Amino acid sequence: MNNTIPYIHVGSGNFSIQRLQIIIDTNIFTPVAIVDLDKKKTYKNLSKINYKKIDLKKRIFKTISEAHKKHEAKACFIFASSDSHANLCIESLRANLHTYCVKSVALNKIQFKKIMNEKNKRRNLVFFQGYNNQWNEASLKMQEWINSKDGIGQMIGGKCICWGRQDLSRLKNDDHLVNPGMFFHTLACHQLSQLIAAKGLPNYVTSISHNHVSSELGYKKVFGTTGGQCIFEYPNNVPFSYIGSRAAHSNPYGFASRWSGQWIIHGKNGDLIRQGGRLTLYKKGFSVRDVYLKDLDEKLKTDEIPQIKIFHQLIKKNKKMKKFEENSINTWVLLEACNESARIKKRISLKDFKKKLLKNK
Ligand SMILES: NC(=O)c1ccc[n+]([C@@H]2O[C@H](COP(=O)([O-])OP(=O)(O)OC[C@H]3O[C@@H](n4cnc5c(N)ncnc54)[C@H](O)[C@@H]3O)[C@@H](O)[C@H]2O)c1
C-alpha cells in the first residue's frame, strides 16, 4: 500500500469512469479528486464506482488546479474530450504532476509542441500517452515473433490492414470528424502503436489520406478523417505498408472495429500472419505454430492495466520502463508524420520531423 500514488482523475464520461474503476482496482494509485466541467454528470456517474476509501462525490472540481489546491497529488490521469487534452496536459505538467493522458494528447503539431515544451522544462516528470492495443496476448505474441530468431528473424517487409466501420453521423461535431488528421490519431493509432512497440520508429514515411465523403456514415471530407494508406521504410530498406479505413465492412451485429488489425510480416527465418487474435507462424513453407489468443478485452479492461503499471513504475524511476514512455511519444510523432506526408505530398524523415517537434523554444 505504501506504493500507492495519490492522483487526480480528469473526465467522467463512460470510458473515463470505467478507467477510474480499473485504476482503483490496481491498488497502486489512489484517486483523491475528480475533475470535469460537468459536475452534475460527474456526481451521477460516480454512483457506478465501487470505492469506499474517499467520498469522491465531495471532491468534484472543474479544473486540475482547483483540485490540486485542495488535495495533495503526485499524478494526474486524463480521459476527457480529445480537443481538451492538450490544455489539460499542460495544466497538469505546470502543477508538477506526473501526467498520463489517453490518446490523443494533441490534435495537431502546435498543441503537441506546446505540451512537449512544458514537459522539457520538467525533466523529472513522467509524461505518458495511453495506447491500449499493444498489451494484449495476441499483440505481445506478434511482437515476440517479430523480434526473435525463433519467430520470423530479421524483418524484411510487412503490411497491416484495418477496416473498422464507424458511423459518426450520430455524433454532432465529434472530434473525429471535424479536426483534420484524426484518422491516424484516433483509429490508425490502435494498429500503429503496436508497430512502434515491435519495431520502433521507421526512418521514413510516405502517406496518402483517403478523401471519402459519406453522408450515411457522417464523413464530411475533412482532411485525414476517413482513412489513409502509407508506406514506412525501416533501416536496410525494409518496407512496411499500412492501409486503414473507417468506412469498411461491418459484421452481422452491425459493427466491427477490428482494431487489432490484419498483419502479414516476412522475415529472414519465417513469416507470420495475424487476424486479430489468431496468429500463424510459417517456416520453410510449413505452419509451425498456430495459436488463437485473446486480443481486445471487454471494455478494454485488461488492455489498460499494463500501461497503468508502467506509468507507476516510471514514477518510481524504474529505468527499464523508459522505452515505453518514449514509444508512447514516438507513436504520436509517427501518426502526425503520416498526416504531414499526406498534406505536403512528400516523403518524411522521422528523425528530422521528431527533432523539429521536440525542439525547445
Ligand atoms: N481505445 C481507447 O483508447 C479509447 C476508447 C474510448 C474512448 N477513448 C478516449 O477517452 C476519452 C474519454 O472518453 P469518454 O467516452 O469518457 O468521453 P465523453 O465524451 O463521454 O466524456 C468526456 C468528458 O470530458 C469532459 N471535459 C471536456 N472538456 C473538459 C475540460 N476542459 N476539463 C474537464 N473535463 C472536460 C466532459 O464534460 C465530459 O464529461 C476520449 O478522449 C476518447 O477518445 C479512448
Ligand as a Chemical Component Dictionary entry (heavy atoms), coordinates in Angstrom:
data_LIG
# 
_chem_comp.id                   LIG 
_chem_comp.type                 NON-POLYMER 
_chem_comp.pdbx_formal_charge   0 
_chem_comp.three_letter_code    LIG 
# 
loop_
_chem_comp_atom.comp_id 
_chem_comp_atom.atom_id 
_chem_comp_atom.alt_atom_id 
_chem_comp_atom.type_symbol 
_chem_comp_atom.charge 
_chem_comp_atom.model_Cartn_x 
_chem_comp_atom.model_Cartn_y 
_chem_comp_atom.model_Cartn_z 
_chem_comp_atom.pdbx_ordinal 
LIG N1  N1  N 0  -9.431  2.701  -27.073 1  
LIG C1  C1  C 0  -9.266  3.820  -26.442 2  
LIG O1  O1  O 0  -8.157  4.129  -26.072 3  
LIG C2  C2  C 0  -10.439 4.730  -26.196 4  
LIG C3  C3  C 0  -11.731 4.240  -26.252 5  
LIG C4  C4  C 0  -12.794 5.110  -25.941 6  
LIG C5  C5  C 0  -12.529 6.436  -25.616 7  
LIG N2  N2  N 1  -11.239 6.885  -25.603 8  
LIG C6  C6  C 0  -10.930 8.290  -25.287 9  
LIG O2  O2  O 0  -11.156 8.547  -23.915 10 
LIG C7  C7  C 0  -11.590 9.881  -23.731 11 
LIG C8  C8  C 0  -12.800 9.907  -22.825 12 
LIG O3  O3  O 0  -13.844 9.118  -23.365 13 
LIG P1  P1  P 0  -15.335 9.212  -22.782 14 
LIG O4  O4  O 0  -16.139 8.237  -23.537 15 
LIG O5  O5  O -1 -15.264 9.111  -21.311 16 
LIG O6  O6  O 0  -15.684 10.691 -23.261 17 
LIG P2  P2  P 0  -17.032 11.555 -23.103 18 
LIG O7  O7  O 0  -17.136 12.383 -24.327 19 
LIG O8  O8  O 0  -18.188 10.704 -22.677 20 
LIG O9  O9  O 0  -16.674 12.490 -21.862 21 
LIG C9  C9  C 0  -15.689 13.475 -21.933 22 
LIG C10 C10 C 0  -15.766 14.247 -20.629 23 
LIG O10 O10 O 0  -14.733 15.221 -20.631 24 
LIG C11 C11 C 0  -15.266 16.377 -20.002 25 
LIG N3  N3  N 0  -14.458 17.528 -20.400 26 
LIG C12 C12 C 0  -14.379 18.105 -21.629 27 
LIG N4  N4  N 0  -13.516 19.143 -21.588 28 
LIG C13 C13 C 0  -13.041 19.204 -20.322 29 
LIG C14 C14 C 0  -12.122 20.052 -19.662 30 
LIG N5  N5  N 0  -11.506 21.044 -20.298 31 
LIG N6  N6  N 0  -11.895 19.851 -18.344 32 
LIG C15 C15 C 0  -12.508 18.852 -17.676 33 
LIG N7  N7  N 0  -13.390 17.996 -18.255 34 
LIG C16 C16 C 0  -13.650 18.178 -19.562 35 
LIG C17 C17 C 0  -16.726 16.463 -20.474 36 
LIG O11 O11 O 0  -17.511 17.244 -19.609 37 
LIG C18 C18 C 0  -17.107 15.001 -20.456 38 
LIG O12 O12 O 0  -17.694 14.611 -19.222 39 
LIG C19 C19 C 0  -11.826 10.450 -25.133 40 
LIG O13 O13 O 0  -10.721 11.246 -25.493 41 
LIG C20 C20 C 0  -11.874 9.241  -26.008 42 
LIG O14 O14 O 0  -11.392 9.458  -27.311 43 
LIG C21 C21 C 0  -10.212 6.042  -25.859 44 
# 
loop_
_chem_comp_bond.comp_id 
_chem_comp_bond.atom_id_1 
_chem_comp_bond.atom_id_2 
_chem_comp_bond.value_order 
_chem_comp_bond.pdbx_ordinal 
LIG N1  C1  SING 1  
LIG C1  O1  DOUB 2  
LIG C1  C2  SING 3  
LIG C2  C3  SING 4  
LIG C2  C21 DOUB 5  
LIG C3  C4  DOUB 6  
LIG C4  C5  SING 7  
LIG C5  N2  DOUB 8  
LIG N2  C6  SING 9  
LIG N2  C21 SING 10 
LIG C6  O2  SING 11 
LIG C6  C20 SING 12 
LIG O2  C7  SING 13 
LIG C7  C8  SING 14 
LIG C7  C19 SING 15 
LIG C8  O3  SING 16 
LIG O3  P1  SING 17 
LIG P1  O4  DOUB 18 
LIG P1  O5  SING 19 
LIG P1  O6  SING 20 
LIG O6  P2  SING 21 
LIG P2  O7  DOUB 22 
LIG P2  O8  SING 23 
LIG P2  O9  SING 24 
LIG O9  C9  SING 25 
LIG C9  C10 SING 26 
LIG C10 O10 SING 27 
LIG C10 C18 SING 28 
LIG O10 C11 SING 29 
LIG C11 N3  SING 30 
LIG C11 C17 SING 31 
LIG N3  C12 SING 32 
LIG N3  C16 SING 33 
LIG C12 N4  DOUB 34 
LIG N4  C13 SING 35 
LIG C13 C14 SING 36 
LIG C13 C16 DOUB 37 
LIG C14 N5  SING 38 
LIG C14 N6  DOUB 39 
LIG N6  C15 SING 40 
LIG C15 N7  DOUB 41 
LIG N7  C16 SING 42 
LIG C17 O11 SING 43 
LIG C17 C18 SING 44 
LIG C18 O12 SING 45 
LIG C19 O13 SING 46 
LIG C19 C20 SING 47 
LIG C20 O14 SING 48 
# 
